[in-house]
Amino acid sequence: MTHEYSVFLQNVGSCFDRYTESYGPEFTTRELIDRAASIERIRGLDLVATPGLLADMDDLKRGIKEHDLAIVSVAADLFTEARWKQGSFSSRDAATRSAAIEHSKRVMDLTAELGSSLLTLWPGQDGYDYI
């Protein structure tokens, strides 16, 4: 029996979030793709549209084509950057809320461009740990 799986691209690298830039060595987008593709049965990638990934779209597209990987889903990055530390959609700051909406719209377009139909908006940290 053959199963196909996907993995979040950033999960094969170093963890980072809104509180720290990285907990370990950084990997380029291409290195992350190569690492993911080396995992048996991985046929797809799930992405978080971080600033670094958005800047490396050419490398991403080349890597997924060379490894014959599908983009399964794309998540709007509303949780890794310091600008979201006081919320994104739930921020008290109107400019921050607007930025969250604009980023999400950009990621909607990117999701379609990459051939995926699954966009993730994850507000998991939005509003629970601050006033």
Protein Blocks (a to p, Z undefined) as FASTA:
>chain_A
ZZdddddfklmmccddfkbfbfcdcddfklmmmmmmmpghiabdcddddfklmmmmmmmm
mmmmmnopacfbdcddfklbmklmnojklpmblklmmmmmmmmmmmmmmmmmnopabdcd
dfklgoplcZZ
